[in-house]
Amino acid sequence: MNGNRGTAGVLLLFAAGAFAAVSAAQVTTTTPPSPANARCPVMIDEPVDPAFTTTYQGKVIGFCCDKCLAKFVANPDRYAARLAGLLDGEPKTPPDHQPANDTSHSLNGAGSGDDDVHPGREHNHAEDDHAGTMTGESPDEGHRHEHSAEQRDGFVFRLMAWLGKFHPPAVNFPIAMICGAALAELLLIRTGKPLFAHAGRFCLWVGALGAVGAGVLGWFFAGFHLVDESWILTTHRWLGTTTAAWSVLILVVGERFVRGPDTRRTTYRIVLFLGATFVTVTGFFGGSLIYGLTHYAW
């Protein structure tokens, strides 16, 4: 009897300790770090919304909306000098508002990036970012109009912005699974073993559903814009959308022809291998947004 009580006591102590450890871990991991800046580095007149953050040079940087976050991620060097000024408590003039003959924009002797080398480029960015300038509306006014519309969306807009943060990890599933389905099909061609047909079908289902989900999250993450400031982001956006639609086509063709004769399966293989190419190229441009196009240069 005493032995049973002693064992029960040890188990209770163990359970209490485990519960305390889990509680402490939850407290320390669920509290997100606060942004290092108080105002948006893209629209310096706007306060930071903690719902839109990214990590840059080891610091958590906040933004006022999803569009500003996407613009910064697409080209952080363009806003580096302004961000440095915000972190130092000295907001810098936005690049879109620099005088045409001012090429000496710097901070502590360091240039602001490609704006120093290409004077007048700010005007081109303004034209690309806001078509409203053709109607007499300034870039800031167009952006503030968007902010007004976003504020009316309320909870729905915040929910989409939060869900969009899951886009980067979600893209791993379609990339891996669709490429895995293509690899399984190649092994089936080489060996003729039915095992690879079943494996490929499983990978295709997971990859196709993952591609659709990642595509939707990508629009939430980068905002609902047809053309972005960065051509890399625009290319990634539409390649990703095409890949999501193509993955559904692969799934439909695969379920229709997977058990058919080899002549019908050839159509499935062509569509599958094209889909694997699409998802790989899309992933490359997605990585280029962070690491640049020359990341894999020899």
KETORMI-193374 format. One record per residue (C-alpha): residue number from 1; residue in one letter; x negated, y negated, z. Coordinates in pm, whole numbers, plus 32768, in hexadecimal, padded with zeros to 4 digits. Each point is the difference from the previous one (the first is absolute). Example, Ala and Ser with C-alpha at 12.3 -4.5 7.8 and 13.67 -1.06 7.14 Angstrom:
+-----+------+------+------+------+
:  nr : rest :   xx :   yy :   zz :
+-----+------+------+------+------+
:   1 :    A : 7B32 : 81C2 : 830C :
:   2 :    S : 7F77 : 7EA8 : 7FBE :
+-----+------+------+------+------+
END
This chain:
+-----+------+------+------+------+
:  nr : rest :   xx :   yy :   zz :
+-----+------+------+------+------+
:   1 :    M : 8000 : 8000 : 8000 :
:   2 :    N : 7EEA : 7F0F : 805E :
:   3 :    G : 7F4E : 8057 : 7EBC :
:   4 :    N : 8135 : 7FA7 : 7F35 :
:   5 :    R : 8020 : 7EB4 : 80B5 :
:   6 :    G : 7E94 : 7FB0 : 7FC2 :
:   7 :    T : 8025 : 804E : 7E8D :
:   8 :    A : 813A : 7F2C : 7FEA :
:   9 :    G : 7F4E : 7EE0 : 80A9 :
:  10 :    V : 7EDD : 8011 : 7F0D :
:  11 :    L : 80EF : 8004 : 7EDA :
:  12 :    L : 80BA : 7ED3 : 8088 :
:  13 :    L : 7EBD : 7F41 : 802F :
:  14 :    F : 7F91 : 805D : 7EA1 :
:  15 :    A : 814E : 7F90 : 7F6C :
:  16 :    A : 7FF3 : 7EB6 : 80C1 :
:  17 :    G : 7E9E : 7FBE : 7F88 :
:  18 :    A : 805A : 804F : 7E97 :
:  19 :    F : 8130 : 7F1C : 8013 :
:  20 :    A : 7F2D : 7EE4 : 808D :
:  21 :    A : 7EFA : 802D : 7EF0 :
:  22 :    V : 8104 : 7FFD : 7EEB :
:  23 :    S : 80A7 : 7ECC : 8096 :
:  24 :    A : 7EB5 : 7F49 : 8014 :
:  25 :    A : 7FAE : 805F : 7E9A :
:  26 :    Q : 8150 : 7F7E : 7F8A :
:  27 :    V : 7FCB : 7EB7 : 80B5 :
:  28 :    T : 7EAA : 7FCF : 7F67 :
:  29 :    T : 8053 : 806E : 7E9D :
:  30 :    T : 815A : 7F70 : 7FC6 :
:  31 :    T : 7F9D : 7E99 : 804B :
:  32 :    P : 7F8C : 7F6B : 7EB5 :
:  33 :    P : 7EE0 : 7F06 : 800A :
:  34 :    S : 805E : 7E93 : 7FD7 :
:  35 :    P : 7F93 : 7F49 : 7EC2 :
:  36 :    A : 7EC3 : 7F33 : 8024 :
:  37 :    N : 809B : 7EDC : 7F43 :
:  38 :    A : 8130 : 7F30 : 8057 :
:  39 :    R : 8053 : 7F88 : 7EA0 :
:  40 :    C : 8013 : 80B5 : 7EB3 :
:  41 :    P : 7EBB : 7FEF : 7F34 :
:  42 :    V : 80C7 : 7FFB : 7EBB :
:  43 :    M : 8108 : 7EFD : 8067 :
:  44 :    I : 7F58 : 7F3E : 8118 :
:  45 :    D : 813F : 7F41 : 8053 :
:  46 :    E : 80AC : 8144 : 8065 :
:  47 :    P : 7FD6 : 80AA : 8155 :
:  48 :    V : 7F8F : 8169 : 800E :
:  49 :    D : 8104 : 8114 : 801A :
:  50 :    P : 7F68 : 8125 : 80C5 :
:  51 :    A : 80C5 : 80EF : 7F22 :
:  52 :    F : 7F0F : 7FB7 : 7EE0 :
:  53 :    T : 7E96 : 804A : 8054 :
:  54 :    T : 7EC9 : 809D : 7F6B :
:  55 :    T : 7E9E : 803C : 8077 :
:  56 :    Y : 7EEF : 7F2B : 7F63 :
:  57 :    Q : 7E93 : 8009 : 806D :
:  58 :    G : 8060 : 80A9 : 8146 :
:  59 :    K : 810E : 7F03 : 805C :
:  60 :    V : 817B : 801B : 7FF4 :
:  61 :    I : 807F : 7EF0 : 7F15 :
:  62 :    G : 816C : 7F97 : 8001 :
:  63 :    F : 80D8 : 7F73 : 7EE9 :
:  64 :    C : 8150 : 7F56 : 7FE3 :
:  65 :    C : 809F : 80F4 : 7F08 :
:  66 :    D : 7FC8 : 8135 : 7F2E :
:  67 :    K : 7FA4 : 7F38 : 7EC9 :
:  68 :    C : 7EE5 : 7F4B : 80B1 :
:  69 :    L : 7F83 : 814B : 808B :
:  70 :    A : 8000 : 809C : 7EA3 :
:  71 :    K : 7F4F : 7ECF : 7F6A :
:  72 :    F : 7EEF : 8010 : 8109 :
:  73 :    V : 7FCC : 8177 : 7FDD :
:  74 :    A : 7FE8 : 7FDB : 7E86 :
:  75 :    N : 7EF4 : 7EF0 : 8014 :
:  76 :    P : 7F7C : 7FBE : 8161 :
:  77 :    D : 7ECC : 7F43 : 7F85 :
:  78 :    R : 80DE : 7EEB : 7F79 :
:  79 :    Y : 8081 : 7FB4 : 815E :
:  80 :    A : 7EC4 : 8053 : 80C6 :
:  81 :    A : 7F91 : 7E96 : 8036 :
:  82 :    R : 815C : 7F8E : 8061 :
:  83 :    L : 8021 : 8125 : 80F1 :
:  84 :    A : 7EB3 : 7FA8 : 809D :
:  85 :    G : 807E : 7EA0 : 8035 :
:  86 :    L : 813E : 8080 : 80A4 :
:  87 :    L : 7F3B : 80E2 : 80E8 :
:  88 :    D : 7F21 : 7ED7 : 805B :
:  89 :    G : 8130 : 7F23 : 803A :
:  90 :    E : 7FC7 : 7F2E : 7EC6 :
:  91 :    P : 8102 : 8051 : 7EF2 :
:  92 :    K : 7F7A : 7FDA : 7EA2 :
:  93 :    T : 80B7 : 7F6D : 7ED7 :
:  94 :    P : 80A8 : 8110 : 7F31 :
:  95 :    P : 7F4B : 8056 : 7EBC :
:  96 :    D : 813A : 7FA5 : 7F3B :
:  97 :    H : 7FE4 : 7E9C : 8085 :
:  98 :    Q : 7E8D : 7FC1 : 7FC7 :
:  99 :    P : 7FB0 : 7ED0 : 7F28 :
: 100 :    A : 7FA7 : 805D : 7E9A :
: 101 :    N : 7EA1 : 7F6A : 801A :
: 102 :    D : 7FAF : 808F : 8157 :
: 103 :    T : 7F10 : 8125 : 7FE4 :
: 104 :    S : 7F53 : 7FD9 : 814F :
: 105 :    H : 80FE : 80B9 : 80D5 :
: 106 :    S : 7F2E : 80A2 : 810F :
: 107 :    L : 7FEB : 8056 : 816D :
: 108 :    N : 7EB5 : 7FE1 : 80BA :
: 109 :    G : 7F49 : 8006 : 7EB5 :
: 110 :    A : 80AF : 813A : 7F7D :
: 111 :    G : 80CF : 7FEC : 7EC3 :
: 112 :    S : 816B : 8062 : 7FFB :
: 113 :    G : 7FD5 : 8106 : 7EF3 :
: 114 :    D : 8053 : 7FF1 : 7E93 :
: 115 :    D : 80B6 : 7EB3 : 8028 :
: 116 :    D : 7EAA : 7F56 : 8017 :
: 117 :    V : 7F8D : 809A : 7EBB :
: 118 :    H : 813E : 7FC6 : 7F3C :
: 119 :    P : 808A : 7EA2 : 8042 :
: 120 :    G : 8162 : 7FD1 : 7F8D :
: 121 :    R : 8050 : 8173 : 802D :
: 122 :    E : 80EE : 7FA4 : 8118 :
: 123 :    H : 80F2 : 7F74 : 7F00 :
: 124 :    N : 8006 : 814C : 7F4A :
: 125 :    H : 804D : 80B6 : 8144 :
: 126 :    A : 811A : 7F13 : 8048 :
: 127 :    E : 8096 : 8041 : 7EAA :
: 128 :    D : 7FE1 : 8178 : 802D :
: 129 :    D : 808D : 8007 : 8160 :
: 130 :    H : 8127 : 7F17 : 7FD7 :
: 131 :    A : 80BA : 7FD8 : 7EBB :
: 132 :    G : 80BE : 7EE7 : 80A6 :
: 133 :    T : 7EE6 : 7F10 : 7FB3 :
: 134 :    M : 8081 : 7FF2 : 7E9B :
: 135 :    T : 8142 : 7F69 : 8084 :
: 136 :    G : 7F59 : 7EFD : 80DF :
: 137 :    E : 8006 : 80D3 : 813C :
: 138 :    S : 7EBA : 800A : 80C1 :
: 139 :    P : 7F65 : 814E : 8066 :
: 140 :    D : 803E : 7FBA : 8170 :
: 141 :    E : 816D : 7FAE : 7FBF :
: 142 :    G : 8032 : 8145 : 7F42 :
: 143 :    H : 7F5D : 80C4 : 8118 :
: 144 :    R : 80D0 : 7F52 : 8109 :
: 145 :    H : 8139 : 8050 : 7F3B :
: 146 :    E : 7F9A : 816C : 8011 :
: 147 :    H : 7FCA : 7FDF : 8176 :
: 148 :    S : 8161 : 7F78 : 8028 :
: 149 :    A : 8090 : 8127 : 7F42 :
: 150 :    E : 7F2D : 80F2 : 80CE :
: 151 :    Q : 8077 : 7F67 : 8146 :
: 152 :    R : 8168 : 8036 : 7F92 :
: 153 :    D : 7FB5 : 8171 : 7FCA :
: 154 :    G : 7FAE : 8024 : 8171 :
: 155 :    F : 7FEB : 8165 : 807D :
: 156 :    V : 800D : 80A3 : 7EA7 :
: 157 :    F : 7ED2 : 7F3B : 7F86 :
: 158 :    R : 7F36 : 804D : 8138 :
: 159 :    L : 805A : 816F : 7FE5 :
: 160 :    M : 7F8B : 8011 : 7E96 :
: 161 :    A : 7EBD : 7F4A : 805A :
: 162 :    W : 7FC1 : 80F3 : 811D :
: 163 :    L : 8049 : 8131 : 7F29 :
: 164 :    G : 7F18 : 7F77 : 7EF3 :
: 165 :    K : 7EDA : 8026 : 80EF :
: 166 :    F : 801D : 8178 : 7FD1 :
: 167 :    H : 7FB4 : 7FE5 : 7E8A :
: 168 :    P : 7E82 : 802A : 801C :
: 169 :    P : 800F : 814A : 80C1 :
: 170 :    A : 812F : 807D : 7F3B :
: 171 :    V : 7F4B : 7FF5 : 7EB1 :
: 172 :    N : 7F1A : 811A : 806C :
: 173 :    F : 8117 : 80FF : 7FDB :
: 174 :    P : 8057 : 7FCC : 7E90 :
: 175 :    I : 7E93 : 7FDD : 7F9D :
: 176 :    A : 7F9A : 8142 : 80AC :
: 177 :    M : 8136 : 80CD : 7FB4 :
: 178 :    I : 8032 : 7FA9 : 7E90 :
: 179 :    C : 7E8F : 8037 : 7FBD :
: 180 :    G : 8020 : 8144 : 80C6 :
: 181 :    A : 8123 : 806E : 7F26 :
: 182 :    A : 7F2D : 7FBC : 7EC9 :
: 183 :    L : 7EDF : 80C7 : 8094 :
: 184 :    A : 80E7 : 8122 : 8054 :
: 185 :    E : 8080 : 8000 : 7E9B :
: 186 :    L : 7E9C : 800E : 7F7A :
: 187 :    L : 7FB7 : 8127 : 80E4 :
: 188 :    L : 8140 : 80A7 : 7F87 :
: 189 :    I : 7F8C : 7FD8 : 7E99 :
: 190 :    R : 7EAC : 808E : 805B :
: 191 :    T : 806C : 8125 : 80DB :
: 192 :    G : 816E : 803E : 7FAE :
: 193 :    K : 804C : 803E : 8170 :
: 194 :    P : 8167 : 7F9D : 8068 :
: 195 :    L : 7F76 : 7F81 : 814B :
: 196 :    F : 7F85 : 7EC3 : 7F56 :
: 197 :    A : 8153 : 7FC5 : 7F5D :
: 198 :    H : 80A9 : 8001 : 8157 :
: 199 :    A : 7EEF : 7F24 : 8096 :
: 200 :    G : 801F : 7F08 : 7EE3 :
: 201 :    R : 8177 : 7FED : 8025 :
: 202 :    F : 7FDF : 7FB5 : 8173 :
: 203 :    C : 7EF9 : 7EF2 : 7FC2 :
: 204 :    L : 80D7 : 7F66 : 7EF0 :
: 205 :    W : 8132 : 7FDF : 80DF :
: 206 :    V : 7F3B : 7F5D : 8118 :
: 207 :    G : 7F3D : 7F23 : 7F0F :
: 208 :    A : 8130 : 7F8A : 7F3A :
: 209 :    L : 80C8 : 7FA8 : 8137 :
: 210 :    G : 7ECD : 7F59 : 8093 :
: 211 :    A : 7FC9 : 7F34 : 7EC3 :
: 212 :    V : 8162 : 7F78 : 8008 :
: 213 :    G : 7FE2 : 7FA9 : 8170 :
: 214 :    A : 7EAA : 7F61 : 7FD6 :
: 215 :    G : 807F : 7F37 : 7ED6 :
: 216 :    V : 8120 : 7F6F : 80C8 :
: 217 :    L : 7F1C : 7FB1 : 8126 :
: 218 :    G : 7F0D : 7F59 : 7F0F :
: 219 :    W : 810A : 7F08 : 7F93 :
: 220 :    F : 8050 : 7FBD : 816E :
: 221 :    F : 7E8E : 7FCD : 804B :
: 222 :    A : 7FA1 : 7F19 : 7EDF :
: 223 :    G : 814F : 7F4E : 7FDD :
: 224 :    F : 80FB : 8000 : 7EE5 :
: 225 :    H : 7F39 : 7F4A : 7EF4 :
: 226 :    L : 7FE6 : 805B : 7E91 :
: 227 :    V : 7EA8 : 7F5F : 7FDA :
: 228 :    D : 7EFE : 7FCF : 8111 :
: 229 :    E : 7EDE : 7F11 : 8025 :
: 230 :    S : 7F07 : 811B : 7FCE :
: 231 :    W : 8014 : 80C6 : 7EBB :
: 232 :    I : 7F7F : 812C : 80C2 :
: 233 :    L : 812A : 7FEF : 80EB :
: 234 :    T : 80F1 : 7FD6 : 7EDB :
: 235 :    T : 7F64 : 812A : 7F50 :
: 236 :    H : 800F : 80D1 : 813C :
: 237 :    R : 8169 : 7F9B : 803E :
: 238 :    W : 8082 : 8068 : 7EAB :
: 239 :    L : 7F23 : 8133 : 7FE0 :
: 240 :    G : 8086 : 8071 : 8151 :
: 241 :    T : 8166 : 7FC3 : 7F93 :
: 242 :    T : 7FC2 : 80C1 : 7EBE :
: 243 :    T : 7F5C : 811B : 80C0 :
: 244 :    A : 8129 : 801C : 80ED :
: 245 :    A : 80F2 : 8017 : 7EDB :
: 246 :    W : 7F1C : 80F1 : 7F46 :
: 247 :    S : 7FE6 : 80E3 : 8131 :
: 248 :    V : 817B : 8027 : 7FFC :
: 249 :    L : 7FE6 : 805E : 7E8F :
: 250 :    I : 7EF6 : 8104 : 8053 :
: 251 :    L : 80E0 : 8094 : 810C :
: 252 :    V : 812D : 8014 : 7F17 :
: 253 :    V : 7F37 : 8099 : 7EE5 :
: 254 :    G : 7F51 : 80EC : 80ED :
: 255 :    E : 8141 : 8086 : 8099 :
: 256 :    R : 8092 : 802E : 7EA6 :
: 257 :    F : 7ED9 : 80AB : 7F5B :
: 258 :    V : 7F3B : 8099 : 8120 :
: 259 :    R : 809D : 8157 : 7FCF :
: 260 :    G : 8014 : 7FED : 7E87 :
: 261 :    P : 7F17 : 8099 : 7EFD :
: 262 :    D : 7EA5 : 7F75 : 7FC7 :
: 263 :    T : 8072 : 7F31 : 7ED6 :
: 264 :    R : 80F5 : 7F41 : 80DD :
: 265 :    R : 7F05 : 7FE6 : 811B :
: 266 :    T : 7F13 : 7F44 : 7F1A :
: 267 :    T : 80E4 : 7ED1 : 8012 :
: 268 :    Y : 7FF5 : 800C : 817A :
: 269 :    R : 7E85 : 8013 : 7FFE :
: 270 :    I : 7FDB : 7ED3 : 7F1C :
: 271 :    V : 80E6 : 7F2E : 80DD :
: 272 :    L : 7F50 : 807B : 813B :
: 273 :    F : 7EA0 : 7FB2 : 7F88 :
: 274 :    L : 806C : 7EA5 : 7F8E :
: 275 :    G : 809C : 7FC6 : 8156 :
: 276 :    A : 7EBE : 8068 : 80AE :
: 277 :    T : 7F48 : 7F03 : 7F26 :
: 278 :    F : 80FA : 7EEE : 8056 :
: 279 :    V : 7FEB : 803A : 8177 :
: 280 :    T : 7E83 : 8008 : 7FF7 :
: 281 :    V : 7FE4 : 7EB8 : 7F3F :
: 282 :    T : 8105 : 7F61 : 80E2 :
: 283 :    G : 7F39 : 8068 : 8132 :
: 284 :    F : 7EC4 : 7F6E : 7F68 :
: 285 :    F : 80A0 : 7EAA : 7FD2 :
: 286 :    G : 8090 : 8013 : 815F :
: 287 :    G : 7EA5 : 803C : 808D :
: 288 :    S : 7F76 : 7EE8 : 7F25 :
: 289 :    L : 80DF : 7F0A : 80BA :
: 290 :    I : 7F2D : 8042 : 8135 :
: 291 :    Y : 7EA9 : 8069 : 7F7F :
: 292 :    G : 7FF3 : 7F61 : 7EA7 :
: 293 :    L : 7FEC : 8094 : 7EA2 :
: 294 :    T : 7E8B : 8046 : 801E :
: 295 :    H : 801B : 80D0 : 813D :
: 296 :    Y : 7FA9 : 8142 : 7F45 :
: 297 :    A : 7EED : 7F64 : 7F2C :
: 298 :    W : 7ED0 : 80E1 : 7FEA :
+-----+------+------+------+------+
END
